[in-house]
Amino acid sequence: MVWQIFIARKTTTNYCSHRCNNAAYKERIRQERIATYQKEFSIKTEKPSIEDKEFYTPPEAAKLLRISRASIYRYMADNIIKVVQFKGKTLVRRKDIELLFENAAEYKKRVPIEKAPITDFYTTAEVKEKYHVNESWIFVVAKKNNIPRIFNRGKTYWSKKHIDVDIAKGIAIPEEPQYYTVAEAMEKFNLTRDQLYHYAKYHNVPKVKKGKYTLISKPELDKLLEAPKIE
């Protein structure tokens, strides 16, 4: 290709020939049409602002009021906010939302509910004696159930209400007529705990776990040890 020097005759001349000028003109018209189309398309697809709508779905109403979806549905159920339920769709009218503020009741400061102070307590020794449990068990269950406690002069005191209601049912000895507790079997057959566990394991005596208690099959122990049943 042989390049030739182009000398413009006018200051307004941008191209060397009519052909180049015509091609540039067509490209400019093309770009203008693309820009116009993009502008019109963006206007058509632009969603109206939520503040400009007359009717809202419950999630939209929640967004408008800056509250959670659970709250808006609760207000709807309590008839605080009026709604219309169509088949497959529920709508809230903006006017009804605005009426909430026009007819609003006088603001009342919320007073926190004072909890009654805990005045009745068990010592750790009293809990051990009453429910026949060891100290470590008390602390494990108390932590799990968040039982209130206080400390005074090196002693731990436990809320009686929480111990009796929340803990007693979990540590009470289960009533199982076909099983011995370990303590009952030890007393009846005059065995130590280690002897009882060794014997039950050696003879495959059925055992079950109920809470913190291990229960051992009564018929199996009676049969193997030839001991009379407790009347």
PyRosetta script that sets phi, psi and omega in degrees:
from pyrosetta import init, pose_from_sequence

init()
pose = pose_from_sequence("MVWQIFIARKTTTNYCSHRCNNAAYKERIRQERIATYQKEFSIKTEKPSIEDKEFYTPPEAAKLLRISRASIYRYMADNIIKVVQFKGKTLVRRKDIELLFENAAEYKKRVPIEKAPITDFYTTAEVKEKYHVNESWIFVVAKKNNIPRIFNRGKTYWSKKHIDVDIAKGIAIPEEPQYYTVAEAMEKFNLTRDQLYHYAKYHNVPKVKKGKYTLISKPELDKLLEAPKIE")
pose.set_psi(1, 132.9)
pose.set_omega(1, 179.1)
pose.set_phi(2, -101.7)
pose.set_psi(2, 120.4)
pose.set_omega(2, -179.6)
pose.set_phi(3, -86.9)
pose.set_psi(3, 137.3)
pose.set_omega(3, 177.9)
pose.set_phi(4, -118.6)
pose.set_psi(4, 145.8)
pose.set_omega(4, 179.8)
pose.set_phi(5, -75.8)
pose.set_psi(5, 129.9)
pose.set_omega(5, -179.9)
pose.set_phi(6, -103.4)
pose.set_psi(6, 127.5)
pose.set_omega(6, 179.0)
pose.set_phi(7, -117.2)
pose.set_psi(7, 113.7)
pose.set_omega(7, -179.1)
pose.set_phi(8, -72.8)
pose.set_psi(8, 138.9)
pose.set_omega(8, 178.9)
pose.set_phi(9, -88.1)
pose.set_psi(9, -22.2)
pose.set_omega(9, 179.5)
pose.set_phi(10, -127.9)
pose.set_psi(10, 156.5)
pose.set_omega(10, 178.1)
pose.set_phi(11, -72.7)
pose.set_psi(11, -17.2)
pose.set_omega(11, -179.6)
pose.set_phi(12, -90.2)
pose.set_psi(12, -4.2)
pose.set_omega(12, -178.0)
pose.set_phi(13, -76.4)
pose.set_psi(13, 125.8)
pose.set_omega(13, -179.5)
pose.set_phi(14, -109.6)
pose.set_psi(14, -20.0)
pose.set_omega(14, -173.8)
pose.set_phi(15, -130.2)
pose.set_psi(15, 158.9)
pose.set_omega(15, -173.4)
pose.set_phi(16, -82.4)
pose.set_psi(16, -19.5)
pose.set_omega(16, -176.8)
pose.set_phi(17, -149.5)
pose.set_psi(17, 167.0)
pose.set_omega(17, 177.2)
pose.set_phi(18, -63.2)
pose.set_psi(18, -34.6)
pose.set_omega(18, -179.5)
pose.set_phi(19, -63.6)
pose.set_psi(19, -47.5)
pose.set_omega(19, 179.3)
pose.set_phi(20, -65.6)
pose.set_psi(20, -39.1)
pose.set_omega(20, 179.7)
pose.set_phi(21, -63.7)
pose.set_psi(21, -41.0)
pose.set_omega(21, 179.9)
pose.set_phi(22, -65.9)
pose.set_psi(22, -40.7)
pose.set_omega(22, 178.7)
pose.set_phi(23, -64.4)
pose.set_psi(23, -40.3)
pose.set_omega(23, 179.0)
pose.set_phi(24, -66.8)
pose.set_psi(24, -36.9)
pose.set_omega(24, 178.4)
pose.set_phi(25, -63.1)
pose.set_psi(25, -46.1)
pose.set_omega(25, 179.8)
pose.set_phi(26, -62.7)
pose.set_psi(26, -38.9)
pose.set_omega(26, 179.2)
pose.set_phi(27, -66.8)
pose.set_psi(27, -37.4)
pose.set_omega(27, 178.3)
pose.set_phi(28, -65.6)
pose.set_psi(28, -43.5)
pose.set_omega(28, 177.6)
pose.set_phi(29, -61.5)
pose.set_psi(29, -40.2)
pose.set_omega(29, 179.7)
pose.set_phi(30, -62.0)
pose.set_psi(30, -45.5)
pose.set_omega(30, -179.5)
pose.set_phi(31, -65.6)
pose.set_psi(31, -36.2)
pose.set_omega(31, 178.5)
pose.set_phi(32, -66.3)
pose.set_psi(32, -38.9)
pose.set_omega(32, 178.7)
pose.set_phi(33, -66.3)
pose.set_psi(33, -40.2)
pose.set_omega(33, 177.9)
pose.set_phi(34, -62.9)
pose.set_psi(34, -43.7)
pose.set_omega(34, 179.7)
pose.set_phi(35, -63.0)
pose.set_psi(35, -41.0)
pose.set_omega(35, 178.8)
pose.set_phi(36, -64.2)
pose.set_psi(36, -42.4)
pose.set_omega(36, 179.8)
pose.set_phi(37, -64.2)
pose.set_psi(37, -44.0)
pose.set_omega(37, -179.7)
pose.set_phi(38, -62.9)
pose.set_psi(38, -37.5)
pose.set_omega(38, 179.1)
pose.set_phi(39, -66.5)
pose.set_psi(39, -44.4)
pose.set_omega(39, 179.6)
pose.set_phi(40, -66.2)
pose.set_psi(40, -39.0)
pose.set_omega(40, -179.2)
pose.set_phi(41, -65.9)
pose.set_psi(41, -40.4)
pose.set_omega(41, 179.9)
pose.set_phi(42, -66.8)
pose.set_psi(42, -33.6)
pose.set_omega(42, 178.1)
pose.set_phi(43, -68.3)
pose.set_psi(43, -39.8)
pose.set_omega(43, -178.8)
pose.set_phi(44, -68.6)
pose.set_psi(44, -37.5)
pose.set_omega(44, -176.0)
pose.set_phi(45, -89.2)
pose.set_psi(45, -7.7)
pose.set_omega(45, -179.4)
pose.set_phi(46, -69.0)
pose.set_psi(46, 127.1)
pose.set_omega(46, -178.6)
pose.set_phi(47, -78.6)
pose.set_psi(47, 142.1)
pose.set_omega(47, 178.2)
pose.set_phi(48, -66.1)
pose.set_psi(48, 148.0)
pose.set_omega(48, 179.2)
pose.set_phi(49, -63.6)
pose.set_psi(49, 145.7)
pose.set_omega(49, -177.8)
pose.set_phi(50, -64.3)
pose.set_psi(50, -27.7)
pose.set_omega(50, 179.4)
pose.set_phi(51, -72.1)
pose.set_psi(51, -17.5)
pose.set_omega(51, -177.2)
pose.set_phi(52, -93.5)
pose.set_psi(52, -3.0)
pose.set_omega(52, -176.9)
pose.set_phi(53, -84.1)
pose.set_psi(53, 153.3)
pose.set_omega(53, 178.9)
pose.set_phi(54, -96.6)
pose.set_psi(54, -29.2)
pose.set_omega(54, -179.7)
pose.set_phi(55, -127.0)
pose.set_psi(55, 145.0)
pose.set_omega(55, -176.8)
pose.set_phi(56, -130.7)
pose.set_psi(56, 147.2)
pose.set_omega(56, 166.1)
pose.set_phi(57, -76.6)
pose.set_psi(57, 162.0)
pose.set_omega(57, 179.4)
pose.set_phi(58, -54.1)
pose.set_psi(58, -43.9)
pose.set_omega(58, 177.8)
pose.set_phi(59, -62.3)
pose.set_psi(59, -36.5)
pose.set_omega(59, 178.3)
pose.set_phi(60, -67.8)
pose.set_psi(60, -39.0)
pose.set_omega(60, 177.5)
pose.set_phi(61, -64.6)
pose.set_psi(61, -38.3)
pose.set_omega(61, 177.4)
pose.set_phi(62, -64.0)
pose.set_psi(62, -40.1)
pose.set_omega(62, 178.8)
pose.set_phi(63, -66.4)
pose.set_psi(63, -40.0)
pose.set_omega(63, 179.2)
pose.set_phi(64, -63.0)
pose.set_psi(64, -40.3)
pose.set_omega(64, -178.0)
pose.set_phi(65, -87.6)
pose.set_psi(65, -4.6)
pose.set_omega(65, -179.7)
pose.set_phi(66, 62.3)
pose.set_psi(66, 43.2)
pose.set_omega(66, 177.1)
pose.set_phi(67, -127.8)
pose.set_psi(67, 170.5)
pose.set_omega(67, -178.3)
pose.set_phi(68, -77.5)
pose.set_psi(68, 161.2)
pose.set_omega(68, 176.9)
pose.set_phi(69, -64.1)
pose.set_psi(69, -36.4)
pose.set_omega(69, 178.6)
pose.set_phi(70, -61.8)
pose.set_psi(70, -38.6)
pose.set_omega(70, -179.3)
pose.set_phi(71, -66.8)
pose.set_psi(71, -43.2)
pose.set_omega(71, -177.8)
pose.set_phi(72, -64.4)
pose.set_psi(72, -39.0)
pose.set_omega(72, 178.2)
pose.set_phi(73, -69.7)
pose.set_psi(73, -32.9)
pose.set_omega(73, 176.9)
pose.set_phi(74, -67.9)
pose.set_psi(74, -41.3)
pose.set_omega(74, 177.6)
pose.set_phi(75, -65.5)
pose.set_psi(75, -34.9)
pose.set_omega(75, 176.9)
pose.set_phi(76, -66.7)
pose.set_psi(76, -42.8)
pose.set_omega(76, -179.7)
pose.set_phi(77, -65.8)
pose.set_psi(77, -32.7)
pose.set_omega(77, 179.8)
pose.set_phi(78, -87.5)
pose.set_psi(78, 5.2)
pose.set_omega(78, 179.7)
pose.set_phi(79, 61.0)
pose.set_psi(79, 25.3)
pose.set_omega(79, 174.1)
pose.set_phi(80, -75.4)
pose.set_psi(80, -37.9)
pose.set_omega(80, 175.3)
pose.set_phi(81, -113.0)
pose.set_psi(81, 126.2)
pose.set_omega(81, -180.0)
pose.set_phi(82, -76.7)
pose.set_psi(82, 139.0)
pose.set_omega(82, 179.0)
pose.set_phi(83, -138.9)
pose.set_psi(83, 161.7)
pose.set_omega(83, 173.5)
pose.set_phi(84, -122.3)
pose.set_psi(84, 125.2)
pose.set_omega(84, -179.4)
pose.set_phi(85, -99.5)
pose.set_psi(85, 108.6)
pose.set_omega(85, 172.7)
pose.set_phi(86, -91.7)
pose.set_psi(86, 174.9)
pose.set_omega(86, 178.7)
pose.set_phi(87, -71.3)
pose.set_psi(87, 109.8)
pose.set_omega(87, 179.2)
pose.set_phi(88, 83.6)
pose.set_psi(88, 3.9)
pose.set_omega(88, -179.0)
pose.set_phi(89, -155.1)
pose.set_psi(89, 139.7)
pose.set_omega(89, 177.5)
pose.set_phi(90, -121.1)
pose.set_psi(90, 131.7)
pose.set_omega(90, -176.8)
pose.set_phi(91, -125.4)
pose.set_psi(91, 144.7)
pose.set_omega(91, 176.3)
pose.set_phi(92, -115.9)
pose.set_psi(92, 132.4)
pose.set_omega(92, -179.8)
pose.set_phi(93, -86.5)
pose.set_psi(93, 136.8)
pose.set_omega(93, -179.3)
pose.set_phi(94, -60.4)
pose.set_psi(94, -36.0)
pose.set_omega(94, -179.0)
pose.set_phi(95, -60.6)
pose.set_psi(95, -38.9)
pose.set_omega(95, -179.8)
pose.set_phi(96, -68.8)
pose.set_psi(96, -32.9)
pose.set_omega(96, 176.0)
pose.set_phi(97, -66.4)
pose.set_psi(97, -41.7)
pose.set_omega(97, 179.6)
pose.set_phi(98, -66.4)
pose.set_psi(98, -33.6)
pose.set_omega(98, 178.7)
pose.set_phi(99, -65.3)
pose.set_psi(99, -26.4)
pose.set_omega(99, 177.4)
pose.set_phi(100, -59.0)
pose.set_psi(100, -37.1)
pose.set_omega(100, -177.5)
pose.set_phi(101, -83.0)
pose.set_psi(101, -29.4)
pose.set_omega(101, 178.6)
pose.set_phi(102, -72.0)
pose.set_psi(102, -34.5)
pose.set_omega(102, -178.5)
pose.set_phi(103, -107.3)
pose.set_psi(103, 25.0)
pose.set_omega(103, -176.2)
pose.set_phi(104, -67.8)
pose.set_psi(104, 142.4)
pose.set_omega(104, 176.9)
pose.set_phi(105, -73.1)
pose.set_psi(105, 163.7)
pose.set_omega(105, -179.9)
pose.set_phi(106, -63.9)
pose.set_psi(106, 136.9)
pose.set_omega(106, -178.1)
pose.set_phi(107, -68.5)
pose.set_psi(107, 133.7)
pose.set_omega(107, 177.6)
pose.set_phi(108, -122.4)
pose.set_psi(108, 130.9)
pose.set_omega(108, -179.9)
pose.set_phi(109, -67.5)
pose.set_psi(109, 132.9)
pose.set_omega(109, -179.7)
pose.set_phi(110, -77.6)
pose.set_psi(110, 126.7)
pose.set_omega(110, 179.6)
pose.set_phi(111, -100.9)
pose.set_psi(111, 122.2)
pose.set_omega(111, -179.8)
pose.set_phi(112, -63.6)
pose.set_psi(112, 140.9)
pose.set_omega(112, -179.9)
pose.set_phi(113, -76.5)
pose.set_psi(113, 124.3)
pose.set_omega(113, -179.1)
pose.set_phi(114, -82.4)
pose.set_psi(114, 129.6)
pose.set_omega(114, 178.4)
pose.set_phi(115, -80.7)
pose.set_psi(115, 138.6)
pose.set_omega(115, 178.7)
pose.set_phi(116, -64.7)
pose.set_psi(116, 133.4)
pose.set_omega(116, -179.4)
pose.set_phi(117, -66.6)
pose.set_psi(117, 147.7)
pose.set_omega(117, 177.8)
pose.set_phi(118, -85.0)
pose.set_psi(118, 123.5)
pose.set_omega(118, -176.4)
pose.set_phi(119, -118.3)
pose.set_psi(119, -17.8)
pose.set_omega(119, -178.2)
pose.set_phi(120, -106.0)
pose.set_psi(120, 128.4)
pose.set_omega(120, -176.3)
pose.set_phi(121, -136.5)
pose.set_psi(121, 154.1)
pose.set_omega(121, 167.7)
pose.set_phi(122, -103.1)
pose.set_psi(122, 147.0)
pose.set_omega(122, 164.5)
pose.set_phi(123, -80.4)
pose.set_psi(123, 164.7)
pose.set_omega(123, 177.8)
pose.set_phi(124, -60.8)
pose.set_psi(124, -38.6)
pose.set_omega(124, 179.4)
pose.set_phi(125, -63.5)
pose.set_psi(125, -37.7)
pose.set_omega(125, 179.8)
pose.set_phi(126, -67.6)
pose.set_psi(126, -38.4)
pose.set_omega(126, 177.4)
pose.set_phi(127, -65.3)
pose.set_psi(127, -42.9)
pose.set_omega(127, 179.2)
pose.set_phi(128, -60.3)
pose.set_psi(128, -42.8)
pose.set_omega(128, -177.3)
pose.set_phi(129, -71.1)
pose.set_psi(129, -40.9)
pose.set_omega(129, -175.3)
pose.set_phi(130, -71.8)
pose.set_psi(130, -40.9)
pose.set_omega(130, -173.4)
pose.set_phi(131, -109.1)
pose.set_psi(131, 3.0)
pose.set_omega(131, 174.6)
pose.set_phi(132, 56.5)
pose.set_psi(132, 50.6)
pose.set_omega(132, 178.5)
pose.set_phi(133, -126.0)
pose.set_psi(133, 160.4)
pose.set_omega(133, 178.2)
pose.set_phi(134, -87.7)
pose.set_psi(134, 168.8)
pose.set_omega(134, -173.2)
pose.set_phi(135, -65.6)
pose.set_psi(135, -40.7)
pose.set_omega(135, -179.1)
pose.set_phi(136, -62.6)
pose.set_psi(136, -36.1)
pose.set_omega(136, 177.9)
pose.set_phi(137, -62.9)
pose.set_psi(137, -40.5)
pose.set_omega(137, 179.8)
pose.set_phi(138, -59.7)
pose.set_psi(138, -46.7)
pose.set_omega(138, -177.2)
pose.set_phi(139, -67.8)
pose.set_psi(139, -36.7)
pose.set_omega(139, 178.8)
pose.set_phi(140, -64.8)
pose.set_psi(140, -48.5)
pose.set_omega(140, -178.0)
pose.set_phi(141, -68.9)
pose.set_psi(141, -37.0)
pose.set_omega(141, 179.5)
pose.set_phi(142, -64.1)
pose.set_psi(142, -39.7)
pose.set_omega(142, 178.3)
pose.set_phi(143, -67.2)
pose.set_psi(143, -41.4)
pose.set_omega(143, -179.3)
pose.set_phi(144, -64.3)
pose.set_psi(144, -38.1)
pose.set_omega(144, -176.4)
pose.set_phi(145, -100.4)
pose.set_psi(145, 4.6)
pose.set_omega(145, 177.8)
pose.set_phi(146, 54.8)
pose.set_psi(146, 50.1)
pose.set_omega(146, -179.1)
pose.set_phi(147, -76.5)
pose.set_psi(147, 127.9)
pose.set_omega(147, 179.9)
pose.set_phi(148, -62.3)
pose.set_psi(148, 143.3)
pose.set_omega(148, 178.1)
pose.set_phi(149, -150.6)
pose.set_psi(149, 158.9)
pose.set_omega(149, 176.2)
pose.set_phi(150, -133.2)
pose.set_psi(150, 161.2)
pose.set_omega(150, 179.9)
pose.set_phi(151, -120.3)
pose.set_psi(151, 133.4)
pose.set_omega(151, 179.4)
pose.set_phi(152, -147.9)
pose.set_psi(152, 118.0)
pose.set_omega(152, 178.0)
pose.set_phi(153, 53.4)
pose.set_psi(153, 44.2)
pose.set_omega(153, 175.6)
pose.set_phi(154, 82.2)
pose.set_psi(154, 2.0)
pose.set_omega(154, 179.9)
pose.set_phi(155, -112.1)
pose.set_psi(155, 151.0)
pose.set_omega(155, 177.6)
pose.set_phi(156, -104.1)
pose.set_psi(156, 131.4)
pose.set_omega(156, 179.0)
pose.set_phi(157, -118.1)
pose.set_psi(157, 132.3)
pose.set_omega(157, -175.2)
pose.set_phi(158, -109.7)
pose.set_psi(158, 141.6)
pose.set_omega(158, 178.4)
pose.set_phi(159, -60.3)
pose.set_psi(159, 123.0)
pose.set_omega(159, -179.1)
pose.set_phi(160, -61.9)
pose.set_psi(160, -41.8)
pose.set_omega(160, -176.8)
pose.set_phi(161, -60.3)
pose.set_psi(161, -45.3)
pose.set_omega(161, -177.0)
pose.set_phi(162, -72.9)
pose.set_psi(162, -37.1)
pose.set_omega(162, 177.7)
pose.set_phi(163, -62.9)
pose.set_psi(163, -48.3)
pose.set_omega(163, -175.5)
pose.set_phi(164, -69.1)
pose.set_psi(164, -38.4)
pose.set_omega(164, -175.1)
pose.set_phi(165, -86.2)
pose.set_psi(165, -48.4)
pose.set_omega(165, -171.6)
pose.set_phi(166, -90.6)
pose.set_psi(166, -28.7)
pose.set_omega(166, -173.1)
pose.set_phi(167, -101.4)
pose.set_psi(167, -38.7)
pose.set_omega(167, -175.4)
pose.set_phi(168, -57.4)
pose.set_psi(168, -39.9)
pose.set_omega(168, -178.4)
pose.set_phi(169, -69.5)
pose.set_psi(169, -24.1)
pose.set_omega(169, -179.3)
pose.set_phi(170, -86.9)
pose.set_psi(170, -18.9)
pose.set_omega(170, -177.3)
pose.set_phi(171, -115.8)
pose.set_psi(171, 2.5)
pose.set_omega(171, 178.4)
pose.set_phi(172, -66.2)
pose.set_psi(172, 145.8)
pose.set_omega(172, 179.8)
pose.set_phi(173, -68.4)
pose.set_psi(173, 123.2)
pose.set_omega(173, -179.2)
pose.set_phi(174, -69.4)
pose.set_psi(174, 144.6)
pose.set_omega(174, 178.7)
pose.set_phi(175, -89.8)
pose.set_psi(175, 103.2)
pose.set_omega(175, 179.3)
pose.set_phi(176, -128.4)
pose.set_psi(176, 99.3)
pose.set_omega(176, -174.7)
pose.set_phi(177, -63.6)
pose.set_psi(177, -21.4)
pose.set_omega(177, -177.7)
pose.set_phi(178, -94.7)
pose.set_psi(178, 9.4)
pose.set_omega(178, -177.4)
pose.set_phi(179, -135.9)
pose.set_psi(179, 150.6)
pose.set_omega(179, 169.0)
pose.set_phi(180, -97.0)
pose.set_psi(180, 145.2)
pose.set_omega(180, 163.3)
pose.set_phi(181, -76.7)
pose.set_psi(181, 164.1)
pose.set_omega(181, 180.0)
pose.set_phi(182, -60.2)
pose.set_psi(182, -41.1)
pose.set_omega(182, -179.7)
pose.set_phi(183, -63.1)
pose.set_psi(183, -41.7)
pose.set_omega(183, 179.7)
pose.set_phi(184, -64.8)
pose.set_psi(184, -43.4)
pose.set_omega(184, -179.4)
pose.set_phi(185, -66.2)
pose.set_psi(185, -40.2)
pose.set_omega(185, 179.0)
pose.set_phi(186, -61.5)
pose.set_psi(186, -42.7)
pose.set_omega(186, -178.0)
pose.set_phi(187, -70.4)
pose.set_psi(187, -42.6)
pose.set_omega(187, -175.3)
pose.set_phi(188, -68.3)
pose.set_psi(188, -42.4)
pose.set_omega(188, -174.6)
pose.set_phi(189, -101.5)
pose.set_psi(189, 6.2)
pose.set_omega(189, 176.4)
pose.set_phi(190, 55.6)
pose.set_psi(190, 52.0)
pose.set_omega(190, -179.6)
pose.set_phi(191, -120.1)
pose.set_psi(191, 152.5)
pose.set_omega(191, 171.3)
pose.set_phi(192, -79.3)
pose.set_psi(192, 169.2)
pose.set_omega(192, -179.8)
pose.set_phi(193, -62.7)
pose.set_psi(193, -43.4)
pose.set_omega(193, -179.7)
pose.set_phi(194, -64.6)
pose.set_psi(194, -40.5)
pose.set_omega(194, 178.9)
pose.set_phi(195, -64.1)
pose.set_psi(195, -40.8)
pose.set_omega(195, -178.9)
pose.set_phi(196, -64.5)
pose.set_psi(196, -45.9)
pose.set_omega(196, -179.4)
pose.set_phi(197, -65.6)
pose.set_psi(197, -39.3)
pose.set_omega(197, 178.8)
pose.set_phi(198, -64.6)
pose.set_psi(198, -42.8)
pose.set_omega(198, -179.2)
pose.set_phi(199, -65.1)
pose.set_psi(199, -44.6)
pose.set_omega(199, -178.9)
pose.set_phi(200, -64.4)
pose.set_psi(200, -37.5)
pose.set_omega(200, 179.6)
pose.set_phi(201, -70.5)
pose.set_psi(201, -41.3)
pose.set_omega(201, -177.2)
pose.set_phi(202, -64.6)
pose.set_psi(202, -38.7)
pose.set_omega(202, -176.6)
pose.set_phi(203, -99.0)
pose.set_psi(203, 7.6)
pose.set_omega(203, 178.9)
pose.set_phi(204, 54.8)
pose.set_psi(204, 44.6)
pose.set_omega(204, 177.6)
pose.set_phi(205, -72.4)
pose.set_psi(205, 128.0)
pose.set_omega(205, -178.6)
pose.set_phi(206, -60.0)
pose.set_psi(206, 137.8)
pose.set_omega(206, 177.1)
pose.set_phi(207, -132.6)
pose.set_psi(207, 151.3)
pose.set_omega(207, 174.8)
pose.set_phi(208, -132.8)
pose.set_psi(208, 156.9)
pose.set_omega(208, 179.2)
pose.set_phi(209, -111.4)
pose.set_psi(209, 123.2)
pose.set_omega(209, 177.3)
pose.set_phi(210, -123.6)
pose.set_psi(210, 101.5)
pose.set_omega(210, -176.9)
pose.set_phi(211, 64.1)
pose.set_psi(211, -122.9)
pose.set_omega(211, 178.7)
pose.set_phi(212, -94.6)
pose.set_psi(212, 0.9)
pose.set_omega(212, -176.1)
pose.set_phi(213, -99.1)
pose.set_psi(213, 142.3)
pose.set_omega(213, 171.2)
pose.set_phi(214, -103.7)
pose.set_psi(214, 125.4)
pose.set_omega(214, -179.6)
pose.set_phi(215, -111.1)
pose.set_psi(215, 138.9)
pose.set_omega(215, -176.1)
pose.set_phi(216, -117.0)
pose.set_psi(216, 138.4)
pose.set_omega(216, -174.8)
pose.set_phi(217, -55.8)
pose.set_psi(217, 123.3)
pose.set_omega(217, -179.8)
pose.set_phi(218, -70.4)
pose.set_psi(218, -48.0)
pose.set_omega(218, -179.3)
pose.set_phi(219, -60.3)
pose.set_psi(219, -38.9)
pose.set_omega(219, -178.6)
pose.set_phi(220, -66.4)
pose.set_psi(220, -43.9)
pose.set_omega(220, -180.0)
pose.set_phi(221, -66.4)
pose.set_psi(221, -42.1)
pose.set_omega(221, 179.8)
pose.set_phi(222, -62.0)
pose.set_psi(222, -40.7)
pose.set_omega(222, -177.9)
pose.set_phi(223, -69.7)
pose.set_psi(223, -44.9)
pose.set_omega(223, -176.0)
pose.set_phi(224, -71.6)
pose.set_psi(224, -35.9)
pose.set_omega(224, -177.6)
pose.set_phi(225, -94.5)
pose.set_psi(225, -2.1)
pose.set_omega(225, 179.7)
pose.set_phi(226, 51.4)
pose.set_psi(226, 43.2)
pose.set_omega(226, 179.3)
pose.set_phi(227, -101.9)
pose.set_psi(227, 141.7)
pose.set_omega(227, 177.6)
pose.set_phi(228, -67.5)
pose.set_psi(228, 148.0)
pose.set_omega(228, 177.9)
pose.set_phi(229, -69.6)
pose.set_psi(229, 147.3)
pose.set_omega(229, 178.3)
pose.set_phi(230, -72.1)
pose.set_psi(230, 126.5)
pose.set_omega(230, -179.7)
pose.set_phi(231, -79.2)
pose.dump_pdb("model.pdb")
